[in-house]
Amino acid sequence: MNKPLLLTAPFILAIGLGGGYWLAQQQKQAQAVQPTDAKQPLFYRNSMNPSVTSLVPAKDTMGMDYVPVYVEEKQPKILFYRNPMNPAVTSPVPKKDDMGMDYLPVYAEDKATTGDSAGSVKIDAVTVQNMGVRTAIAKKMPLSHIVRAVGRIAYDEEHITRLHPKIEGWIETLWVDKTGEKVSSHQPLLSLYSPQLVSSQQEYLLALDSVKILEKSPIEEIRRGAQDLVESSRERLKLLDVPAHQLADLTTTHNIKKSLHIHSPTNGIVVNIGAREGQYVTPETELFMIADLAKVWVYAEVYEYELPWVKQGDPVEMRLAGVPGRVFKGHTSFIYPYAEEKTRTIKVRLIFDNTQQLLKPDMFAEVTIYAGKQRDAIVIPSEAVIRSGTHNQVFIVRGAGKFEPREITTGLSSNGDVTVLDGIKSGEEVVTSAQFLIDSESKLNEATAKMIEPSAPQKTEPKRLQMEQGAHQHD
């Protein structure tokens, strides 16, 4: 019954050997034709069943070619995937968190390439794009600042006059009797009766008479003494603030004036009247307080963090609700050397011209101080700085997807920018967004690096312990 099978078996075997020899020859010829630098597949894999392989090209039962498997270049190996919002949560396979964000891959890099500082992070380009990482270049540029504050208009203290009499007496007539009135220089303000003034006039007239009587004396010392007496009497009347027109009239007419006219020493407005008609006054009595409003002071309150910007001479603009549509220009003149206890602000004095008398004391105003520029400062966006306690940190871009943490010292900030005093050079690239995600990865990498570092050799035990151990050994 098996006789036909035995007869056909050698024939089938011969055909198989011949086909195999022909297939081997075809493969050798194909290899000879291919360039020497072409990639050679290691083997071929069944496209439907990857566990089935072949050393030569083949087809599966459905007629589909086996897939060649080549020697690939070495790629970073992904150890696991980490939750971007919670680095403690990991996954062995790619996945998304509750917010739909992709987990970040964590690569196993060769130690030869890990010469970076602790905390350096490397992220693939796709993840960097998905995270929305943006960067900016640190530039050396001038930085200016605008300080806005509330101001209060006040009198110019350098142009306030307080008028007191030089003698005692009674006010006879008060020609300026209302506060707020404008007065001009040398304008009569009041008349004052004083017995002391009357006696001083009498002495002056007697001195004048003596000069006339003794002008023909042959003795020069007598003539000179009479003239000196006239000069001293006239000087005394001047010191008592007798006006020039009264003194001239007294010299010409020899009529004693009962009252003294007191004149305004300057232009301005009457702020205060300290006496009224018929009142007895002494040199301690303040008759008038007169303020010149040609210039006014403005007090502005500046917060402590803005104080480093403000300098004397900075230009200032001021706007008032009582004068709509008008911008007044002035400058800073003084920065007070103390802070206000309740408001924790520093008072700054500003000066403005007020020839039109539009600026009135005790009015409130909006003040804008154009602070001086900080030149040759390295400037980065404020959003790039990660502030944690007493330390400020940024992430420097060291390459494609590679970020390095850097501690910096910051200076003044203005309009969304901040100056860097130390830690960054001009031209370096810093991360301005998604840096908190990078920071969490950096902190975890740094902690992991510290855990896998070999422990430092133990220090030599103190001499006291060595002596104790020696004593135990001796025992």
C-alpha positions as CSV (number, residue, x, y, z in Angstrom):
1,M,0.0,0.0,0.0
2,N,3.0,2.4,0.7
3,K,4.9,1.4,-2.4
4,P,3.8,4.4,-4.5
5,L,4.9,6.8,-1.7
6,L,8.3,5.1,-1.5
7,L,8.7,5.5,-5.2
8,T,7.8,9.3,-5.3
9,A,9.8,10.3,-2.2
10,P,13.2,10.5,-3.9
11,F,11.7,12.4,-6.7
12,I,10.2,15.1,-4.4
13,L,13.5,15.3,-2.4
14,A,15.5,15.9,-5.5
15,I,13.1,18.7,-6.6
16,G,13.4,20.4,-3.1
17,L,17.2,20.3,-3.1
18,G,17.3,21.8,-6.6
19,G,14.9,24.6,-5.7
20,G,16.8,25.4,-2.5
21,Y,20.1,25.6,-4.5
22,W,18.5,27.9,-7.1
23,L,17.1,30.2,-4.4
24,A,20.5,30.4,-2.7
25,Q,22.2,31.3,-5.9
26,Q,19.6,34.1,-6.6
27,Q,20.2,35.6,-3.1
28,K,23.9,35.6,-3.6
29,Q,23.5,37.4,-6.9
30,A,21.2,40.0,-5.3
31,Q,23.7,40.6,-2.6
32,A,26.5,41.1,-5.2
33,V,24.4,43.7,-7.0
34,Q,23.5,45.7,-3.9
35,P,26.0,48.5,-2.8
36,T,28.3,47.5,0.1
37,D,27.0,50.3,2.3
38,A,23.3,49.3,2.0
39,K,21.6,48.2,5.2
40,Q,21.1,44.5,5.4
41,P,18.0,43.1,7.2
42,L,18.7,40.8,10.2
43,F,15.7,38.6,9.4
44,Y,12.1,38.8,8.1
45,R,9.0,38.7,10.2
46,N,5.5,37.5,9.5
47,S,3.4,40.7,9.2
48,M,0.4,39.0,10.8
49,N,2.3,37.0,13.4
50,P,5.5,38.7,14.6
51,S,6.7,35.6,16.4
52,V,7.2,33.8,13.1
53,T,10.5,34.8,11.4
54,S,12.6,33.8,8.5
55,L,16.2,34.3,7.5
56,V,15.2,34.8,3.8
57,P,12.4,36.7,2.2
58,A,9.1,34.7,2.3
59,K,5.3,35.0,2.1
60,D,2.7,34.0,4.5
61,T,-0.3,31.8,3.8
62,M,-2.2,34.8,2.5
63,G,0.6,35.8,0.0
64,M,1.8,38.8,2.0
65,D,5.6,39.4,2.1
66,Y,7.4,39.1,5.4
67,V,8.6,42.4,6.8
68,P,12.4,42.9,6.9
69,V,13.9,43.9,10.2
70,Y,17.1,46.1,10.0
71,V,19.8,47.0,12.4
72,E,18.6,50.4,13.7
73,E,20.7,53.2,15.0
74,K,20.9,53.4,18.8
75,Q,17.9,55.5,20.1
76,P,17.4,56.7,23.7
77,K,15.5,54.1,25.6
78,I,12.3,55.2,27.3
79,L,12.2,54.0,30.8
80,F,8.7,55.0,31.7
81,Y,6.2,57.9,31.3
82,R,5.4,60.5,34.0
83,N,2.3,62.6,34.7
84,P,3.2,66.2,33.8
85,M,1.1,67.6,36.7
86,N,2.1,65.1,39.3
87,P,5.6,63.7,38.7
88,A,5.1,61.0,41.3
89,V,2.5,59.3,39.0
90,T,4.2,57.2,36.3
91,S,3.1,54.7,33.7
92,P,5.1,52.0,31.7
93,V,3.1,52.8,28.5
94,P,2.0,56.1,26.9
95,K,-1.2,57.5,28.3
96,K,-3.0,60.8,29.1
97,D,-3.9,62.3,32.4
98,D,-7.4,63.5,33.5
99,M,-6.9,66.8,31.7
100,G,-6.0,65.2,28.4
101,M,-2.3,66.0,28.6
102,D,0.2,63.4,27.4
103,Y,2.5,61.8,30.0
104,L,6.1,62.9,29.6
105,P,8.7,60.2,28.5
106,V,11.7,59.6,30.7
107,Y,14.8,58.4,28.9
108,A,17.7,56.4,30.1
109,E,20.7,58.4,28.8
110,D,24.2,57.1,28.6
111,K,26.3,58.3,31.6
112,A,28.9,59.6,29.2
113,T,26.5,62.3,28.1
114,T,25.3,63.3,31.5
115,G,27.9,65.8,32.4
116,D,25.3,68.4,32.9
117,S,24.5,70.1,36.2
118,A,22.1,68.4,38.6
119,G,18.5,69.0,37.7
120,S,19.1,69.3,33.9
121,V,16.1,68.1,31.9
122,K,15.9,66.7,28.3
123,I,12.5,66.5,26.7
124,D,11.7,65.3,23.1
125,A,10.6,67.9,20.6
126,V,7.0,66.7,20.3
127,T,6.5,67.0,24.1
128,V,8.1,70.4,24.1
129,Q,5.6,71.5,21.5
130,N,2.6,70.0,23.3
131,M,3.7,71.7,26.6
132,G,3.7,75.1,24.9
133,V,7.2,75.9,25.8
134,R,8.2,79.5,24.8
135,T,11.6,81.1,25.2
136,A,13.2,84.6,25.1
137,I,16.7,85.9,24.7
138,A,18.4,87.8,27.5
139,K,19.3,91.3,26.1
140,K,21.4,94.2,27.3
141,M,19.1,97.2,27.0
142,P,18.0,100.3,28.9
143,L,15.1,99.8,31.2
144,S,12.8,102.7,32.3
145,H,9.9,103.0,34.7
146,I,6.9,105.2,35.3
147,V,5.8,105.9,38.8
148,R,2.2,106.9,39.4
149,A,1.1,108.4,42.7
150,V,-1.4,110.7,44.3
151,G,-0.1,114.2,45.1
152,R,-1.1,117.1,47.4
153,I,-0.4,120.7,46.4
154,A,1.2,122.8,49.2
155,Y,2.8,126.2,49.6
156,D,6.4,126.7,48.6
157,E,8.0,127.0,52.1
158,E,10.9,129.0,50.7
159,H,8.5,131.8,49.7
160,I,6.4,132.1,52.8
161,T,6.8,135.4,54.8
162,R,5.7,135.8,58.4
163,L,5.5,139.5,59.3
164,H,6.2,140.7,62.9
165,P,6.4,144.3,64.3
166,K,9.8,145.5,65.5
167,I,8.3,147.6,68.3
168,E,5.3,147.4,70.7
169,G,2.2,149.4,70.0
170,W,-1.4,149.5,69.0
171,I,-2.9,148.9,65.6
172,E,-4.7,152.0,64.4
173,T,-5.8,151.0,60.8
174,L,-5.8,147.6,59.1
175,W,-5.9,148.2,55.3
176,V,-5.7,144.4,54.4
177,D,-8.2,142.6,56.7
178,K,-9.2,139.5,54.8
179,T,-7.3,136.2,54.3
180,G,-6.8,135.1,50.6
181,E,-6.3,138.7,49.4
182,K,-3.5,139.3,47.0
183,V,-0.9,141.8,48.0
184,S,2.1,143.2,46.1
185,S,5.5,144.2,47.4
186,H,5.7,147.5,49.3
187,Q,1.9,147.7,49.6
188,P,0.8,149.2,53.0
189,L,-0.9,146.6,55.2
190,L,-1.5,148.5,58.5
191,S,-0.6,151.6,60.6
192,L,0.9,151.1,64.1
193,Y,1.0,153.6,67.0
194,S,4.1,153.2,69.2
195,P,5.5,155.6,71.9
196,Q,8.9,154.2,71.2
197,L,8.6,155.3,67.6
198,V,7.6,158.8,68.6
199,S,10.7,159.2,70.9
200,S,13.0,157.8,68.2
201,Q,11.6,160.5,65.7
202,Q,12.2,163.2,68.3
203,E,15.8,162.1,68.8
204,Y,16.3,162.2,65.0
205,L,14.9,165.8,64.8
206,L,17.1,166.9,67.6
207,A,20.1,165.5,65.8
208,L,19.2,167.4,62.7
209,D,18.9,170.6,64.7
210,S,22.3,170.0,66.3
211,V,23.9,169.7,62.9
212,K,22.5,173.1,61.8
213,I,23.7,174.7,65.0
214,L,27.2,173.2,65.0
215,E,27.9,173.3,61.3
216,K,29.8,176.6,61.8
217,S,31.8,175.4,64.7
218,P,35.6,175.8,64.3
219,I,36.2,172.4,66.0
220,E,36.0,169.6,63.4
221,E,35.4,166.9,66.1
222,I,32.2,168.7,67.2
223,R,30.9,169.0,63.7
224,R,31.7,165.3,62.9
225,G,30.0,164.2,66.2
226,A,26.8,166.0,65.3
227,Q,26.7,164.4,61.9
228,D,27.3,160.9,63.4
229,L,24.4,161.5,65.7
230,V,22.1,162.2,62.8
231,E,23.3,159.1,60.9
232,S,22.8,156.8,64.0
233,S,19.3,158.2,64.6
234,R,18.3,157.7,61.0
235,E,19.7,154.1,61.1
236,R,17.7,153.4,64.2
237,L,14.4,154.5,62.4
238,K,15.3,152.2,59.5
239,L,15.8,149.3,61.8
240,L,12.3,149.9,63.3
241,D,11.0,149.4,59.7
242,V,10.0,153.1,59.2
243,P,9.3,153.2,55.5
244,A,11.5,155.4,53.2
245,H,8.7,157.8,52.3
246,Q,7.9,158.5,56.0
247,L,11.6,159.0,56.8
248,A,12.0,161.4,53.9
249,D,8.9,163.4,54.9
250,L,10.2,163.5,58.5
251,T,13.5,164.9,57.3
252,T,11.9,167.5,55.1
253,T,8.9,168.7,57.2
254,H,10.2,167.9,60.7
255,N,6.7,166.7,61.6
256,I,6.6,163.7,63.9
257,K,4.5,160.9,62.7
258,K,2.2,159.4,65.3
259,S,1.8,156.0,63.6
260,L,4.1,153.7,61.6
261,H,3.1,152.3,58.2
262,I,4.0,148.6,57.8
263,H,4.3,147.4,54.2
264,S,4.2,144.0,52.6
265,P,7.8,142.6,52.0
266,T,6.8,140.5,49.0
267,N,4.1,139.6,46.4
268,G,1.6,136.9,47.4
269,I,-1.6,136.1,49.1
270,V,-2.5,136.6,52.7
271,V,-2.7,133.2,54.4
272,N,-3.2,134.4,58.0
273,I,-4.0,137.6,59.8
274,G,-2.8,137.6,63.4
275,A,-4.1,140.9,64.8
276,R,-7.0,143.3,64.3
277,E,-7.6,147.0,64.7
278,G,-7.1,148.4,68.2
279,Q,-5.1,145.3,69.3
280,Y,-1.9,145.7,71.3
281,V,1.0,143.9,69.6
282,T,4.5,143.1,70.5
283,P,7.4,141.7,68.4
284,E,6.1,138.2,69.3
285,T,2.8,138.9,67.5
286,E,2.6,137.5,63.9
287,L,0.7,140.2,62.0
288,F,0.5,138.5,58.6
289,M,1.6,135.3,56.9
290,I,2.0,135.9,53.2
291,A,2.7,133.1,50.6
292,D,4.0,133.6,47.1
293,L,2.1,131.2,44.8
294,A,4.3,131.8,41.7
295,K,5.7,128.3,42.4
296,V,4.0,125.5,44.5
297,W,5.3,122.3,46.0
298,V,3.5,119.0,45.5
299,Y,4.0,116.1,47.9
300,A,3.7,112.6,46.4
301,E,3.7,109.3,48.2
302,V,6.0,106.7,46.6
303,Y,6.0,103.0,47.7
304,E,9.2,101.4,48.9
305,Y,9.6,99.1,45.9
306,E,9.4,102.0,43.5
307,L,11.8,104.2,45.5
308,P,15.0,102.9,43.7
309,W,13.7,104.3,40.5
310,V,13.1,107.9,41.6
311,K,15.9,110.4,41.4
312,Q,16.1,114.2,41.9
313,G,15.5,116.1,38.7
314,D,13.2,113.4,37.1
315,P,10.5,115.0,34.9
316,V,7.0,114.9,36.3
317,E,3.5,115.4,34.8
318,M,0.4,116.3,36.9
319,R,-3.3,116.3,36.2
320,L,-6.1,117.7,38.4
321,A,-9.8,117.1,38.4
322,G,-10.3,120.8,39.0
323,V,-8.4,121.8,35.8
324,P,-9.6,119.2,33.3
325,G,-7.7,118.7,30.1
326,R,-4.6,120.5,31.4
327,V,-1.2,118.7,32.0
328,F,1.2,120.5,34.3
329,K,5.0,119.8,33.9
330,G,7.5,119.9,36.8
331,H,10.3,118.0,38.3
332,T,11.3,116.2,41.5
333,S,13.3,118.4,43.9
334,F,13.8,116.4,47.1
335,I,13.3,112.8,48.5
336,Y,12.6,112.8,52.2
337,P,15.0,110.6,54.2
338,Y,12.3,108.8,56.2
339,A,9.2,106.7,55.6
340,E,5.6,107.3,56.7
341,E,4.9,105.0,59.6
342,K,1.2,104.2,58.7
343,T,1.3,104.1,54.9
344,R,4.9,102.8,54.6
345,T,5.5,105.2,51.8
346,I,8.2,107.8,51.2
347,K,7.4,111.4,50.6
348,V,8.8,113.0,47.4
349,R,8.7,116.8,46.9
350,L,7.9,118.1,43.4
351,I,8.0,121.7,42.1
352,F,5.6,123.3,39.5
353,D,5.3,126.8,38.1
354,N,2.0,128.5,39.0
355,T,2.0,131.8,37.2
356,Q,-1.6,131.5,36.3
357,Q,-2.6,130.7,39.9
358,L,-4.5,127.5,38.8
359,L,-2.7,125.3,41.3
360,K,-4.2,125.9,44.7
361,P,-2.8,124.5,48.0
362,D,-4.4,121.3,49.4
363,M,-5.8,120.3,46.0
364,F,-5.2,116.6,45.2
365,A,-3.6,115.6,41.9
366,E,-2.6,112.6,39.8
367,V,1.2,112.5,39.5
368,T,3.3,110.7,36.9
369,I,7.0,110.5,37.5
370,Y,9.2,109.5,34.5
371,A,11.9,107.7,36.4
372,G,15.5,107.6,35.1
373,K,16.6,104.7,32.9
374,Q,18.8,101.8,34.0
375,R,21.4,101.5,31.2
376,D,23.4,98.5,30.2
377,A,21.2,96.1,32.2
378,I,20.6,92.5,31.2
379,V,16.8,92.2,30.9
380,I,14.6,89.2,30.7
381,P,10.8,88.8,30.9
382,S,9.5,88.7,34.5
383,E,7.5,85.6,33.7
384,A,10.7,83.6,33.2
385,V,11.7,83.9,36.8
386,I,10.6,81.1,39.2
387,R,10.5,82.6,42.7
388,S,10.7,80.2,45.6
389,G,11.4,81.7,49.0
390,T,14.7,83.5,49.0
391,H,15.9,82.1,45.6
392,N,15.1,83.1,42.1
393,Q,15.6,80.6,39.3
394,V,15.3,80.4,35.5
395,F,15.7,77.6,33.0
396,I,18.4,78.1,30.3
397,V,18.0,76.4,26.9
398,R,21.2,74.3,26.4
399,G,20.1,72.6,23.2
400,A,17.1,71.0,21.4
401,G,14.8,69.9,24.2
402,K,17.5,70.4,26.8
403,F,17.0,72.7,29.8
404,E,19.3,73.6,32.7
405,P,18.2,75.3,35.9
406,R,20.1,78.5,36.8
407,E,19.9,80.5,40.0
408,I,20.0,84.3,39.4
409,T,20.0,87.6,41.3
410,T,17.3,90.0,40.1
411,G,17.2,93.8,40.3
412,L,14.6,96.3,39.3
413,S,11.5,95.3,37.4
414,S,9.3,97.4,35.1
415,N,6.6,96.8,32.5
416,G,6.8,93.0,32.6
417,D,10.7,92.9,32.4
418,V,13.3,92.4,35.2
419,T,17.0,93.2,35.3
420,V,19.4,90.3,36.1
421,L,22.4,91.3,38.2
422,D,24.1,87.9,38.2
423,G,23.6,84.5,36.7
424,I,22.8,85.2,33.1
425,K,24.8,86.5,30.2
426,S,23.5,88.6,27.3
427,G,22.4,86.3,24.5
428,E,21.4,83.3,26.6
429,E,17.9,81.8,26.0
430,V,15.5,81.4,28.9
431,V,12.2,79.6,29.2
432,T,9.2,81.9,29.7
433,S,6.3,79.5,29.8
434,A,5.7,75.9,31.0
435,Q,8.8,76.3,33.2
436,F,6.9,75.0,36.2
437,L,6.4,71.7,34.5
438,I,10.1,71.6,33.6
439,D,10.9,72.6,37.2
440,S,9.0,69.6,38.6
441,E,10.9,67.3,36.3
442,S,14.2,69.0,37.2
443,K,13.5,68.7,40.9
444,L,12.7,65.0,40.5
445,N,15.8,64.4,38.4
446,E,17.9,66.1,41.0
447,A,16.5,64.1,43.8
448,T,17.0,60.8,41.8
449,A,20.6,61.8,41.0
450,K,21.3,62.4,44.7
451,M,19.8,59.0,45.6
452,I,21.8,57.0,43.1
453,E,25.1,58.8,43.9
454,P,27.6,56.6,45.8
455,S,27.8,57.6,49.5
456,A,30.8,59.6,50.5
457,P,33.5,57.7,52.5
458,Q,33.0,58.1,56.2
459,K,35.3,60.6,57.9
460,T,37.8,59.5,60.4
461,E,36.3,59.1,63.8
462,P,37.1,61.7,66.3
463,K,40.2,61.2,68.4
464,R,38.1,60.7,71.5
465,L,36.3,57.7,70.0
466,Q,39.6,56.2,68.7
467,M,41.0,56.4,72.2
468,E,37.9,54.8,73.7
469,Q,38.1,51.9,71.1
470,G,41.8,51.5,71.9
471,A,41.0,51.3,75.6
472,H,38.4,48.6,75.0
473,Q,40.8,46.6,72.9
474,H,43.4,47.0,75.6
475,D,41.0,45.7,78.1
